[in-house]
Amino acid sequence: MFAGKDIENRTWSTPYRGRIWIHASGKRVGRAELDEARADIFDNSDLKLERIPTEFPRRQILGSVELVDIKKKHSSPWAKRGNLLWVLSDPRPLKKPVVDLDGKLRLWNWTAHVTRS
């Protein structure tokens, strides 16, 4: 969503193409896994290490992207060999993430409940 990531590495495919919401998992990660994720962002984006968060959001919908294709090869630095490469475009971060939302494996339907203040 925020580092120019144009590929999502997955082990599975889907016939779906179109806009998808990006949900941050509720999974807790250890220090080593967090450091590895930060290094991956640093290596594949233009962000300086001090601009990469030391904690990542959990159990939130952060925004949406367009899933335009799924390939086996791609020139993006985000592409990892041996994965199915979901080609993403047009990221749209939410101004205010939807918080405290459990996700599910694979693609799933979500219905937003809008409240007006």
C-alpha positions as CSV (number, residue, x, y, z in Angstrom):
1,M,0.0,0.0,0.0
2,F,2.6,2.5,1.0
3,A,6.0,1.5,-0.5
4,G,5.3,1.1,-4.2
5,K,4.6,-2.6,-3.9
6,D,3.2,-3.7,-7.3
7,I,3.4,-7.5,-6.8
8,E,1.9,-9.7,-4.1
9,N,3.6,-13.1,-3.9
10,R,1.2,-16.0,-3.4
11,T,1.2,-19.7,-3.8
12,W,-2.4,-19.8,-5.2
13,S,-4.3,-18.2,-8.0
14,T,-7.8,-16.8,-8.5
15,P,-9.8,-16.1,-11.6
16,Y,-10.9,-12.8,-10.0
17,R,-9.6,-9.5,-11.4
18,G,-10.6,-6.1,-10.1
19,R,-10.5,-4.0,-6.9
20,I,-9.6,-5.8,-3.7
21,W,-9.3,-4.6,-0.1
22,I,-6.0,-4.9,1.6
23,H,-6.3,-6.4,5.1
24,A,-3.5,-6.5,7.6
25,S,-3.4,-9.9,9.3
26,G,-3.9,-10.2,13.0
27,K,-0.8,-12.5,13.2
28,R,1.8,-11.5,15.7
29,V,5.3,-11.5,14.4
30,G,8.6,-11.8,16.2
31,R,11.5,-9.4,16.0
32,A,13.4,-11.4,13.4
33,E,10.3,-11.6,11.1
34,L,9.7,-7.8,11.5
35,D,13.3,-7.0,10.7
36,E,13.1,-9.3,7.6
37,A,10.0,-7.5,6.4
38,R,11.6,-4.1,7.0
39,A,14.7,-5.2,5.0
40,D,12.5,-6.4,2.2
41,I,10.7,-3.0,2.0
42,F,14.1,-1.2,2.1
43,D,15.5,-3.4,-0.7
44,N,12.6,-3.0,-3.0
45,S,11.4,0.5,-2.5
46,D,12.8,4.0,-2.4
47,L,12.1,4.4,1.3
48,K,15.0,5.0,3.7
49,L,15.2,2.6,6.6
50,E,14.3,5.2,9.2
51,R,11.0,5.9,7.3
52,I,9.9,2.2,7.5
53,P,7.7,1.5,10.5
54,T,9.1,-0.6,13.3
55,E,5.6,-1.9,13.9
56,F,2.9,-2.8,11.3
57,P,-0.8,-2.5,11.6
58,R,-2.8,-5.6,12.6
59,R,-6.4,-6.6,12.0
60,Q,-7.2,-3.6,9.8
61,I,-8.4,-2.9,6.3
62,L,-5.8,-0.4,5.0
63,G,-7.2,0.4,1.6
64,S,-7.6,-1.2,-1.8
65,V,-5.7,-2.0,-5.0
66,E,-6.6,-3.3,-8.4
67,L,-5.6,-6.9,-9.1
68,V,-4.9,-6.7,-12.8
69,D,-3.2,-10.0,-13.6
70,I,-1.4,-13.1,-12.1
71,K,1.9,-14.1,-13.7
72,K,4.7,-16.6,-13.1
73,K,7.4,-14.1,-14.0
74,H,7.7,-10.4,-13.6
75,S,10.5,-7.8,-13.6
76,S,9.3,-6.1,-10.4
77,P,11.8,-6.2,-7.5
78,W,8.9,-7.4,-5.3
79,A,8.6,-10.6,-7.4
80,K,9.9,-13.7,-5.7
81,R,10.9,-16.7,-7.8
82,G,8.6,-19.7,-7.4
83,N,5.5,-17.8,-6.5
84,L,2.4,-16.8,-8.4
85,L,2.8,-13.0,-8.8
86,W,-0.3,-11.0,-8.4
87,V,0.1,-7.8,-10.4
88,L,-1.3,-4.8,-8.5
89,S,-2.0,-1.2,-9.5
90,D,-3.8,1.9,-8.3
91,P,-3.4,1.7,-4.5
92,R,-5.9,3.7,-2.6
93,P,-5.1,4.0,1.1
94,L,-8.1,4.7,3.4
95,K,-7.9,8.0,5.3
96,K,-8.9,6.1,8.4
97,P,-8.3,2.3,8.4
98,V,-11.1,0.0,9.5
99,V,-9.8,-1.5,12.7
100,D,-10.4,-4.6,14.9
101,L,-11.4,-6.7,11.9
102,D,-10.5,-10.4,11.7
103,G,-9.6,-11.6,8.3
104,K,-9.9,-14.9,6.5
105,L,-7.6,-17.0,4.3
106,R,-7.8,-16.4,0.5
107,L,-10.2,-13.8,-0.9
108,W,-13.3,-13.2,1.1
109,N,-16.3,-10.9,1.1
110,W,-16.5,-7.9,3.4
111,T,-19.5,-5.7,4.0
112,A,-18.7,-2.2,5.4
113,H,-21.0,-0.8,8.0
114,V,-21.0,3.0,7.6
115,T,-21.8,5.1,10.6
116,R,-22.2,8.9,10.3
117,S,-21.1,11.2,13.0
